[in-house]
Amino acid sequence: MPLLTLLRSLLRWACLALLGLLVATPLAQIVMRSIFNVPMAGAEELARYFLICLVFLAAPLVTLGGGQIGMEEFQARIPPRPRWWLQLAIEVAGIGFFVLLAVATVVTIRNNMTNQTATLEMPFWLFMAPLALGAPLLALETGAKLVHTWRRRRPEEKHTVLT
Amino acid sequence: MNGLLVVGAFLALFMFGFPVVLAIGIPCVVYLLGNGLPLDLIAQRTLYALDSFPLVAVPVFLFVGSLMNAAGISKHIYRFADTAVSRLPGGLAQVNIFGSLVFAGMSGSALADIGGIGRIEIDAMRAKGFKAGFASAVTSSSAIVGPIFPPSIPLIIYGTVTGVSVIQLLLGGILPGLLCVAMLMLMTGWLAVRRGYPRAARWPTGAELWRDFKPAAPAIAAPVILIAGMLAGFFTPTEIAAVTVAYAMAISALFYRELTWQGVLDAAHETLQALAGILLIVAVAAMFGWILSVEGVPQQLTQAMLKISSNPYVLLLLVNVLLIVVGMFLDSTTAILVIAPILAKPLVAAGVDPVHLGMVVVFNLMIGLLTPPMGLALFLVADIAKVSMKEVLREMVPYYVPLLVTLGLITYVPAITTWIPRLAVGGP
């Protein structure tokens, strides 16, 4: 799926840039405040926004590789066939959850179109955009994982990847 | 569907191997929809959970841990630790513990310690003839000093969810971190004498110590500089994470000169992997916390606990027993997010200092990283050392003793935690 590969590559670079901004924003604030005595209004809000963007864009990126923390110890004791069905069920439930989260986000944006954030006066739709984008991407990646598990015809043995 | 059913459903799904995000999220969504609450709540709770400035420190500290390895800082810390303490009974096992303490001064995560300096320590110990299981046990038990000694990711998360001062929590971690290291070194010395482990042939000369201290000095100085900057008001506990990145990059450029752009990129990729796993749980757990509050679970627990006893020491004992069990099944981030806000109320009401309670909770949950079945530190160390979990666990048994003794001391001697914060920040 070249489109998915391209999407992942774009996401990866976006996340790397966001991580850089997450480090640079508080540093810029310290320099402006301590050295030039001119605190940057809204730097804190901006850093929080970068964090939100980073989490919801990085989460889909690590889903396929087993980046979501879970406990596989009890599951590992189940015989392979039912374990395979259980893994499929978990992935279907995951798609359902993330689709619902995406729908809830769209509804929230639609109900709050005139709202904006406190300091930077960011439009509400822009503030919610990382979740509106991240939730469908999480559903998409969980879907890719479901297809992968289905095609394997046997359960994944891998543990959660931590680092 | 009441609050306890949500908790029960979460535990059931978690046991069946659902990722924590889904194990928490699915019962919450069922509760909200089942009670006819608006869909907006789901999206708003999830997103607003991350709209917190202290949480910005979490990915940045994860990045510091990876960066220290990419920049070769871990290697210099290890070399200094080797020269300084390898003559002690236990040799490289003592180096392992002391190295973790120095590493802890810049990193705030146990898993970063194991994945970074832990790799070097395990390889060196195996090369000297130590069993891989023993090397893994020493590495994982000493790694929990990382999130206790400042800076610390779990303490920042604890402060965020309970409203306790993050700066006081970080300062409160200094003595417990040192105490834990002393206890682990004592146990290692005792085991070494009994088992006849090798150690360095002689103590280092002053010149040798100075030679290896110099390259490690910037890393050793980090916690002092960071804490001093924080207390002087140059930066907040949250900004400290970004300062640590800048500091790590500066000392890499000025002293070590081993950091390449590829190394920075690799460290960033590693960070993305870890942060997405942890912070997505933080986002979804906010719904869980909200439901528990609406259902009055913290209040019910407060009443139930105060019925048993209103003596803070008895309550702390109950908390410790509860958290040891919780730590076996929940990863530390989830446990802090789910349990801490519930526990804080009755304990603080009974007169327990909030900073002291924070340290007890976090230290206890860090022990949980080392207990099966959900011992993330054990998974990681077993994977790195390529040994079975059984082998690691067998060697871990003696190390639970110093960890539990430290926990007991932290619990029943509050001054170990509260003395430095009071000295530095003031208060009753």
Interface residues (C-beta under 8 A of the other chain):
Chain A: R12 C15 L16 L19 G20 L22 V23 A24 T25 P26 L27 Q29 I30 S34 E44 A47 R48 F50 L51 I52 L54 V55 F56 A58 A59 L61 V62 G65 G67 Q68 I69 G70 M71 E72 E73 F74 Q75 L86 Q87 I90 A93 G94 F97 L100 L101 V103 A104 T105 V107 T108 N111 N112 F127 M128 P130 L131 H159 T160 V161 L162 T163
Chain B: F14 M15 F16 G17 F18 P19 V20 V21 L22 A23 G25 I26 V29 L39 D40 L41 I42 A43 Q44 T46 L47 L50 D51 S52 F53 L55 V56 P59 V60 F63 S66 L111 A112 G115 F234 F235 T238 E239 A241 A242 V243 V245 A246 L265 A268 H269 E270 T271 L272 Q273 A274 L275 A276 G277 I278 L279 L280 I281 A283 F329 D331 T334 P372 P373 M374 L376 F379 L380 D383
